[in-house]
């Protein structure tokens, strides 16, 4: 499948179903749109990085799932943020671990809060 074909499939619509299966899928795409619109990242860099990530992940149409696309979008964004030093990978990893620790140590039914 070529990159243009993959891009068209990424925008596919579902009969009566939401385009995104999870809220955070849409949030990653919205964040990328904002970063491009604000000139924080280049659209061409995004396109190339996402295309390479999709090429790496999607080897046949049976792997055409929301999880594959979400993983590719998130990975591409993290790569660009690290390369541009906007958010270094080590900082993203540390923050992810902070969130993991926070939710593992939060009693059921209570809001998760990060310690400063």
DSSP file (Angstrom, degrees, kcal/mol; ACC not computed):
  #  RESIDUE AA STRUCTURE BP1 BP2  ACC     N-H-->O    O-->H-N    N-H-->O    O-->H-N    TCO  KAPPA ALPHA  PHI   PSI    X-CA   Y-CA   Z-CA
    1    1 A X              0   0    0      0, 0.0    57,-0.0     0, 0.0     2,-0.0   0.000 360.0 360.0 360.0 130.9    0.0    0.0    0.0
    2    2 A X     >  -     0   0    0      1,-0.1     4,-2.5     4,-0.0     5,-0.2  -0.307 360.0-106.1 -78.5 165.1    1.4    3.4   -1.0
    3    3 A X  H  > S+     0   0    0      1,-0.2     4,-2.9     2,-0.2     5,-0.2   0.915 120.9  51.9 -59.6 -44.0    1.6    6.4    1.3
    4    4 A X  H  > S+     0   0    0      1,-0.2     4,-2.2     2,-0.2    -1,-0.2   0.904 110.7  49.1 -59.9 -37.5   -1.2    8.2   -0.5
    5    5 A X  H  > S+     0   0    0      2,-0.2     4,-2.2     1,-0.2    -2,-0.2   0.918 111.7  48.7 -65.7 -42.0   -3.4    5.0   -0.1
    6    6 A X  H  X S+     0   0    0     -4,-2.5     4,-2.2     1,-0.2    -2,-0.2   0.921 110.0  52.2 -62.1 -43.9   -2.5    4.8    3.6
    7    7 A X  H  X S+     0   0    0     -4,-2.9     4,-0.9     1,-0.2    -1,-0.2   0.906 109.8  48.7 -60.8 -42.2   -3.3    8.5    4.1
    8    8 A X  H >< S+     0   0    0     -4,-2.2     3,-0.7     1,-0.2    -1,-0.2   0.906 111.6  49.3 -64.3 -40.3   -6.8    8.0    2.5
    9    9 A X  H >< S+     0   0    0     -4,-2.2     3,-1.7     1,-0.2    -1,-0.2   0.837 102.1  62.8 -68.1 -31.4   -7.4    5.0    4.6
   10   10 A X  H 3< S+     0   0    0     -4,-2.2    -1,-0.2     1,-0.3    -2,-0.2   0.782 104.8  47.9 -63.9 -25.5   -6.4    7.0    7.8
   11   11 A X  T << S+     0   0    0     -4,-0.9    -1,-0.3    -3,-0.7    -2,-0.2   0.224  84.5 142.0 -97.5  13.8   -9.3    9.4    7.1
   12   12 A X    <   -     0   0    0     -3,-1.7     2,-0.3     1,-0.1    -3,-0.1  -0.155  41.8-140.6 -59.6 149.1  -11.9    6.6    6.6
   13   13 A X        -     0   0    0      3,-0.0     2,-0.4     0, 0.0     5,-0.1  -0.809   7.7-140.9-108.6 152.3  -15.4    7.1    7.9
   14   14 A X  B >   -A   17   0A   0      3,-0.5     3,-1.0    -2,-0.3     2,-0.6  -0.923  28.7-102.8-115.7 140.3  -17.5    4.4    9.5
   15   15 A X  T 3  S-     0   0    0     -2,-0.4     3,-0.1     1,-0.3     0, 0.0  -0.441 100.4 -21.2 -62.6 109.6  -21.2    4.0    9.0
   16   16 A X  T 3  S+     0   0    0     -2,-0.6     2,-0.3     1,-0.2    -1,-0.3   0.501 116.6 109.5  71.6   2.7  -22.8    5.4   12.1
   17   17 A X  B <  S-A   14   0A   0     -3,-1.0    -3,-0.5     1,-0.1    -1,-0.2  -0.798  76.7 -99.0-111.2 152.3  -19.6    5.0   14.1
   18   18 A X        -     0   0    0     -2,-0.3    -1,-0.1     1,-0.1    -3,-0.0  -0.347  26.7-127.5 -63.9 150.7  -17.3    7.7   15.5
   19   19 A X  S    S+     0   0    0      1,-0.1     2,-0.4    -6,-0.1    -1,-0.1   0.871  98.8  47.8 -66.2 -36.2  -14.2    8.3   13.4
   20   20 A X        -     0   0    0      1,-0.1    -1,-0.1     3,-0.0    -2,-0.1  -0.903  69.2-155.8-109.8 133.4  -12.0    7.8   16.5
   21   21 A X  S    S+     0   0    0     -2,-0.4     2,-0.3     1,-0.1    -1,-0.1   0.742  82.5  32.1 -79.2 -21.9  -12.6    4.9   18.9
   22   22 A X  S >> S-     0   0    0      1,-0.1     4,-1.1    44,-0.0     3,-0.9  -0.974  78.1-124.6-135.0 149.3  -11.1    6.7   21.9
   23   23 A X  H 3> S+     0   0    0     -2,-0.3     4,-1.8     1,-0.3     3,-0.3   0.879 109.8  58.1 -58.8 -40.2  -11.0   10.3   22.9
   24   24 A X  H 3> S+     0   0    0      1,-0.2     4,-1.8     2,-0.2    -1,-0.3   0.738  96.6  62.9 -68.9 -20.8   -7.2   10.3   23.1
   25   25 A X  H <> S+     0   0    0     -3,-0.9     4,-1.5     2,-0.2    -1,-0.2   0.949 107.9  42.4 -63.4 -47.7   -6.9    9.2   19.5
   26   26 A X  H  X S+     0   0    0     -4,-1.1     4,-2.7    -3,-0.3    -2,-0.2   0.854 109.7  59.0 -66.1 -34.8   -8.6   12.5   18.5
   27   27 A X  H  X S+     0   0    0     -4,-1.8     4,-2.5     2,-0.2    -1,-0.2   0.891 103.4  50.7 -64.2 -39.8   -6.5   14.5   21.0
   28   28 A X  H  X S+     0   0    0     -4,-1.8     4,-2.2     2,-0.2    -1,-0.2   0.929 112.9  46.0 -63.4 -44.1   -3.2   13.4   19.4
   29   29 A X  H  X S+     0   0    0     -4,-1.5     4,-2.5     1,-0.2    -2,-0.2   0.907 112.6  50.3 -66.2 -41.0   -4.4   14.4   16.0
   30   30 A X  H  X S+     0   0    0     -4,-2.7     4,-2.2     2,-0.2    -1,-0.2   0.896 109.6  51.7 -63.3 -39.5   -5.7   17.7   17.3
   31   31 A X  H  X S+     0   0    0     -4,-2.5     4,-2.6     2,-0.2    -2,-0.2   0.917 109.7  49.0 -63.1 -43.9   -2.4   18.4   19.0
   32   32 A X  H  X S+     0   0    0     -4,-2.2     4,-2.5     2,-0.2     5,-0.2   0.929 109.7  52.3 -61.2 -45.2   -0.5   17.8   15.8
   33   33 A X  H  X S+     0   0    0     -4,-2.5     4,-2.7     1,-0.2    -2,-0.2   0.913 111.4  47.0 -57.3 -43.5   -2.8   20.1   13.9
   34   34 A X  H  X S+     0   0    0     -4,-2.2     4,-2.4     2,-0.2     6,-0.3   0.911 110.7  51.3 -65.3 -42.8   -2.2   22.9   16.5
   35   35 A X  H  <>S+     0   0    0     -4,-2.6     5,-2.2     2,-0.2     6,-1.4   0.886 113.8  44.6 -63.2 -38.7    1.6   22.4   16.4
   36   36 A X  H ><5S+     0   0    0     -4,-2.5     3,-1.4     4,-0.2    -2,-0.2   0.939 113.3  49.9 -69.2 -46.9    1.6   22.6   12.6
   37   37 A X  H 3<5S+     0   0    0     -4,-2.7    -2,-0.2     1,-0.3    -1,-0.2   0.848 112.1  48.6 -60.9 -34.7   -0.8   25.6   12.6
   38   38 A X  T 3<5S-     0   0    0     -4,-2.4    -1,-0.3    -5,-0.2    -2,-0.2   0.457 114.6-117.2 -85.0  -0.9    1.4   27.4   15.2
   39   39 A X  T < 5S+     0   0    0     -3,-1.4    -3,-0.2     2,-0.2    -2,-0.1   0.657  79.7 124.8  75.7  15.0    4.6   26.7   13.2
   40   40 A X  S   <S+     0   0    0     -5,-2.2     2,-0.3    -6,-0.3    -4,-0.2   0.837  80.0  20.5 -75.6 -33.5    6.1   24.5   16.0
   41   41 A X  S    S-     0   0    0     -6,-1.4     2,-0.4    -9,-0.1    -2,-0.2  -0.956  87.2-112.8-131.7 155.0    6.5   21.6   13.7
   42   42 A X     >  -     0   0    0     -2,-0.3     4,-2.5     1,-0.1     5,-0.2  -0.689  14.6-137.5 -88.9 136.6    6.7   21.5    9.9
   43   43 A X  H  > S+     0   0    0     -2,-0.4     4,-2.8     1,-0.2     5,-0.2   0.879 106.0  52.8 -58.7 -39.1    3.9   19.8    7.9
   44   44 A X  H  > S+     0   0    0      2,-0.2     4,-2.6     1,-0.2    -1,-0.2   0.909 108.9  48.7 -65.4 -41.5    6.4   18.1    5.6
   45   45 A X  H  > S+     0   0    0      2,-0.2     4,-2.6     1,-0.2     5,-0.2   0.918 112.9  48.9 -62.7 -43.0    8.4   16.7    8.6
   46   46 A X  H  X S+     0   0    0     -4,-2.5     4,-3.0     2,-0.2     5,-0.3   0.943 112.0  48.5 -60.2 -48.3    5.1   15.4   10.1
   47   47 A X  H  X S+     0   0    0     -4,-2.8     4,-2.5     1,-0.2    -2,-0.2   0.921 114.6  44.4 -59.6 -46.9    4.1   13.8    6.8
   48   48 A X  H  X S+     0   0    0     -4,-2.6     4,-2.3     2,-0.2    -1,-0.2   0.918 116.0  46.5 -65.6 -44.1    7.4   12.1    6.3
   49   49 A X  H  X S+     0   0    0     -4,-2.6     4,-2.1    -5,-0.2    -2,-0.2   0.922 115.2  45.7 -66.9 -44.2    7.7   10.9    9.9
   50   50 A X  H  X S+     0   0    0     -4,-3.0     4,-2.8    -5,-0.2     5,-0.2   0.919 112.0  52.2 -64.9 -43.2    4.2    9.6   10.0
   51   51 A X  H  X S+     0   0    0     -4,-2.5     4,-2.5    -5,-0.3    -2,-0.2   0.917 110.9  47.3 -58.5 -44.1    4.5    7.9    6.6
   52   52 A X  H  X S+     0   0    0     -4,-2.3     4,-1.9     2,-0.2    -1,-0.2   0.894 112.5  49.7 -64.8 -39.4    7.7    6.1    7.7
   53   53 A X  H  X S+     0   0    0     -4,-2.1     4,-1.8     2,-0.2    -2,-0.2   0.900 111.8  47.6 -68.0 -40.4    6.0    5.1   11.0
   54   54 A X  H  X S+     0   0    0     -4,-2.8     4,-3.3     2,-0.2    -2,-0.2   0.904 109.7  53.6 -65.9 -40.6    3.0    3.7    9.1
   55   55 A X  H  < S+     0   0    0     -4,-2.5    -2,-0.2    -5,-0.2    -1,-0.2   0.894 110.6  48.1 -57.8 -39.1    5.2    1.9    6.7
   56   56 A X  H  < S+     0   0    0     -4,-1.9    -1,-0.2    -5,-0.2    -2,-0.2   0.858 121.9  33.2 -69.7 -35.8    6.9    0.3    9.6
   57   57 A X  H  < S+     0   0    0     -4,-1.8     2,-0.9     1,-0.2    -2,-0.2   0.855 107.0  64.3 -92.9 -38.6    3.7   -0.7   11.3
   58   58 A X     <  +     0   0    0     -4,-3.3    -1,-0.2     1,-0.2     3,-0.1  -0.770  47.7 155.3 -97.5 103.1    1.2   -1.5    8.6
   59   59 A X  S    S+     0   0    0     -2,-0.9     2,-0.3     1,-0.3    -1,-0.2   0.661  70.3   2.9-100.6 -19.9    2.4   -4.5    6.6
   60   60 A X  S >  S-     0   0    0      1,-0.0     3,-1.8   -59,-0.0    -1,-0.3  -0.971  79.5 -98.7-157.0 168.1   -1.0   -5.7    5.3
   61   61 A X  G >  S+     0   0    0     -2,-0.3     3,-1.6     1,-0.3    -1,-0.0   0.713 113.5  70.0 -67.8 -19.7   -4.6   -4.6    5.4
   62   62 A X  G 3  S+     0   0    0      1,-0.3    -1,-0.3     3,-0.0    -4,-0.0   0.706  96.2  55.5 -69.3 -16.1   -5.4   -7.0    8.2
   63   63 A X  G <  S+     0   0    0     -3,-1.8     2,-1.7     1,-0.1    -1,-0.3   0.249  74.5 118.0 -96.3  12.8   -3.3   -4.8   10.5
   64   64 A X    <   +     0   0    0     -3,-1.6     2,-0.3     4,-0.1    -1,-0.1  -0.582  43.3 138.2 -82.7  81.8   -5.4   -1.7    9.6
   65   65 A X     >  -     0   0    0     -2,-1.7     4,-2.0     1,-0.1     5,-0.2  -0.836  67.5-113.9-125.5 161.9   -6.8   -0.9   13.0
   66   66 A X  H  > S+     0   0    0     -2,-0.3     4,-3.1     1,-0.2     5,-0.2   0.885 117.1  57.0 -59.3 -38.9   -7.3    2.2   15.1
   67   67 A X  H  > S+     0   0    0      1,-0.2     4,-2.5     2,-0.2    -1,-0.2   0.887 105.6  50.4 -62.3 -38.6   -4.6    1.0   17.5
   68   68 A X  H  > S+     0   0    0      2,-0.2     4,-2.3     1,-0.2    -1,-0.2   0.940 113.8  44.4 -63.8 -47.3   -2.1    0.8   14.7
   69   69 A X  H  X S+     0   0    0     -4,-2.0     4,-2.9     2,-0.2     5,-0.2   0.924 113.8  49.3 -65.3 -44.1   -2.9    4.3   13.5
   70   70 A X  H  X S+     0   0    0     -4,-3.1     4,-2.8     1,-0.2     5,-0.2   0.939 112.2  48.7 -60.4 -46.7   -2.9    5.8   17.1
   71   71 A X  H  X S+     0   0    0     -4,-2.5     4,-2.5    -5,-0.2    -1,-0.2   0.894 113.0  47.9 -59.7 -40.9    0.4    4.1   17.8
   72   72 A X  H  X S+     0   0    0     -4,-2.3     4,-2.6     2,-0.2    -2,-0.2   0.921 112.9  47.7 -67.2 -44.3    1.9    5.5   14.6
   73   73 A X  H  X S+     0   0    0     -4,-2.9     4,-2.4     2,-0.2    -2,-0.2   0.938 115.1  45.5 -61.5 -46.9    0.6    9.0   15.2
   74   74 A X  H  X S+     0   0    0     -4,-2.8     4,-2.6    -5,-0.2    -2,-0.2   0.924 114.3  47.7 -64.7 -44.8    1.8    9.1   18.8
   75   75 A X  H  X S+     0   0    0     -4,-2.5     4,-2.5    -5,-0.2    -1,-0.2   0.915 111.9  50.0 -62.7 -43.5    5.2    7.6   17.9
   76   76 A X  H  X S+     0   0    0     -4,-2.6     4,-2.2     2,-0.2    -1,-0.2   0.918 111.7  48.7 -61.7 -43.2    5.7   10.1   15.0
   77   77 A X  H  X S+     0   0    0     -4,-2.4     4,-2.7    -5,-0.2     5,-0.2   0.930 111.5  49.2 -62.4 -45.3    4.8   13.0   17.3
   78   78 A X  H  X S+     0   0    0     -4,-2.6     4,-2.2     1,-0.2    -2,-0.2   0.896 110.3  51.5 -62.0 -40.1    7.2   11.8   19.9
   79   79 A X  H  X S+     0   0    0     -4,-2.5     4,-2.7     2,-0.2    -1,-0.2   0.929 112.5  45.2 -61.9 -45.3   10.0   11.5   17.4
   80   80 A X  H  X S+     0   0    0     -4,-2.2     4,-2.5     1,-0.2     6,-0.3   0.917 112.5  50.5 -66.4 -43.4    9.4   15.0   16.0
   81   81 A X  H  <>S+     0   0    0     -4,-2.7     6,-1.8     1,-0.2     5,-1.6   0.879 113.5  46.4 -63.1 -37.0    9.2   16.5   19.5
   82   82 A X  H ><5S+     0   0    0     -4,-2.2     3,-1.0    -5,-0.2    -2,-0.2   0.940 112.6  48.9 -69.4 -47.6   12.5   14.8   20.5
   83   83 A X  H 3<5S+     0   0    0     -4,-2.7    -2,-0.2     1,-0.3    -1,-0.2   0.888 115.2  44.2 -58.7 -40.2   14.3   15.8   17.3
   84   84 A X  T 3<5S-     0   0    0     -4,-2.5    -1,-0.3    -5,-0.2    -2,-0.2   0.535 107.9-127.6 -82.7  -5.5   13.2   19.4   17.6
   85   85 A X  T < 5S+     0   0    0     -3,-1.0     3,-0.3    -4,-0.4    -3,-0.2   0.706  75.2 125.2  61.8  22.8   14.1   19.3   21.4
   86   86 A X  S   <S+     0   0    0     -5,-1.6     2,-0.2     1,-0.3    -4,-0.2   0.856  91.7   0.6 -73.6 -37.2   10.6   20.6   22.0
   87   87 A X  S    S-     0   0    0     -6,-1.8    -1,-0.3    -9,-0.1    -2,-0.2  -0.774  85.6-138.6-152.4 102.4   10.0   17.7   24.4
   88   88 A X    >>  -     0   0    0     -3,-0.3     4,-2.3    -2,-0.2     3,-0.5  -0.290  19.3-120.0 -66.0 147.0   12.9   15.3   24.8
   89   89 A X  H 3> S+     0   0    0      1,-0.3     4,-2.9     2,-0.2     5,-0.2   0.875 113.7  55.7 -54.8 -41.5   12.2   11.6   24.8
   90   90 A X  H 3> S+     0   0    0      1,-0.2     4,-2.2     2,-0.2    -1,-0.3   0.885 108.8  47.5 -61.4 -38.0   13.7   11.2   28.3
   91   91 A X  H <> S+     0   0    0     -3,-0.5     4,-2.6     2,-0.2    -2,-0.2   0.901 111.7  49.7 -69.9 -41.3   11.3   13.9   29.6
   92   92 A X  H  X S+     0   0    0     -4,-2.3     4,-2.4     2,-0.2    -2,-0.2   0.930 112.4  48.3 -61.8 -45.1    8.3   12.3   27.9
   93   93 A X  H  X S+     0   0    0     -4,-2.9     4,-2.2     2,-0.2    -2,-0.2   0.908 112.0  49.4 -61.4 -42.7    9.3    8.9   29.4
   94   94 A X  H  X S+     0   0    0     -4,-2.2     4,-2.2    -5,-0.2    -2,-0.2   0.922 112.4  47.3 -63.2 -44.0    9.7   10.5   32.9
   95   95 A X  H  X S+     0   0    0     -4,-2.6     4,-2.3     1,-0.2    -1,-0.2   0.882 109.8  53.2 -66.6 -37.9    6.4   12.2   32.7
   96   96 A X  H  X S+     0   0    0     -4,-2.4     4,-2.4     1,-0.2    -1,-0.2   0.912 109.8  48.4 -62.2 -42.0    4.7    9.0   31.5
   97   97 A X  H  X S+     0   0    0     -4,-2.2     4,-2.9     2,-0.2     5,-0.2   0.885 108.0  55.1 -65.8 -38.5    6.1    7.2   34.5
   98   98 A X  H  X S+     0   0    0     -4,-2.2     4,-2.3     2,-0.2    -2,-0.2   0.928 110.3  45.8 -58.3 -45.4    4.9   10.0   36.8
   99   99 A X  H  X S+     0   0    0     -4,-2.3     4,-2.7     2,-0.2     5,-0.3   0.913 111.6  51.9 -64.3 -42.4    1.4    9.5   35.5
  100  100 A X  H  X S+     0   0    0     -4,-2.4     4,-2.2     1,-0.2    -2,-0.2   0.939 111.9  46.2 -59.6 -47.4    1.7    5.7   35.9
  101  101 A X  H  X S+     0   0    0     -4,-2.9     4,-1.4     1,-0.2    -1,-0.2   0.897 111.6  53.1 -61.9 -40.2    2.8    6.1   39.5
  102  102 A X  H  < S+     0   0    0     -4,-2.3     3,-0.2    -5,-0.2    -2,-0.2   0.934 112.2  42.0 -63.2 -46.8    0.0    8.6   40.2
  103  103 A X  H >< S+     0   0    0     -4,-2.7     3,-0.8     1,-0.2    -1,-0.2   0.845 112.5  54.0 -74.1 -29.2   -2.8    6.4   38.9
  104  104 A X  H 3< S+     0   0    0     -4,-2.2    -1,-0.2    -5,-0.3    -2,-0.2   0.786 114.2  42.8 -70.0 -25.2   -1.4    3.3   40.5
  105  105 A X  T 3< S+     0   0    0     -4,-1.4     2,-0.5    -3,-0.2    -1,-0.2   0.247  92.7  99.8-104.5  11.4   -1.3    5.1   43.9
  106  106 A X  S <  S-     0   0    0     -3,-0.8     3,-0.1    -4,-0.2     6,-0.1  -0.865  77.7-117.5-100.0 127.1   -4.7    6.8   43.6
  107  107 A X    >   -     0   0    0     -2,-0.5     3,-2.1     1,-0.1    -2,-0.1  -0.273  44.6 -85.3 -59.8 147.6   -7.6    5.1   45.4
  108  108 A X  T 3  S+     0   0    0      1,-0.3    -1,-0.1     3,-0.0     3,-0.1  -0.257 114.9  18.6 -54.8 134.3  -10.4    3.9   43.2
  109  109 A X  T 3  S+     0   0    0      1,-0.3     2,-0.3    -3,-0.1    -1,-0.3   0.323 100.0 111.0  87.2  -8.1  -12.9    6.6   42.4
  110  110 A X  S <  S-     0   0    0     -3,-2.1    -1,-0.3     1,-0.1     2,-0.1  -0.706  76.5-100.6 -96.8 150.9  -10.6    9.5   43.3
  111  111 A X        -     0   0    0     -2,-0.3     2,-0.4    -3,-0.1    -4,-0.1  -0.439  36.5-116.6 -69.1 142.8   -9.1   11.9   40.7
  112  112 A X        -     0   0    0     -2,-0.1     2,-0.4    -6,-0.1    -9,-0.1  -0.656  36.9-177.1 -79.5 130.8   -5.6   11.2   39.7
  113  113 A X        -     0   0    0     -2,-0.4     2,-0.3   -11,-0.2     0, 0.0  -0.996  21.8-129.3-132.6 136.5   -3.2   14.0   40.6
  114  114 A X        -     0   0    0     -2,-0.4     2,-0.3     2,-0.0   -15,-0.1  -0.621  21.9-126.4 -81.0 139.5    0.5   14.3   39.8
  115  115 A X              0   0    0     -2,-0.3   -13,-0.1   -17,-0.2    -1,-0.0  -0.664 360.0 360.0 -79.5 140.9    2.8   15.2   42.6
  116  116 A X              0   0    0     -2,-0.3    -1,-0.1     0, 0.0    -2,-0.0   0.467 360.0 360.0 -83.5 360.0    5.0   18.2   41.9
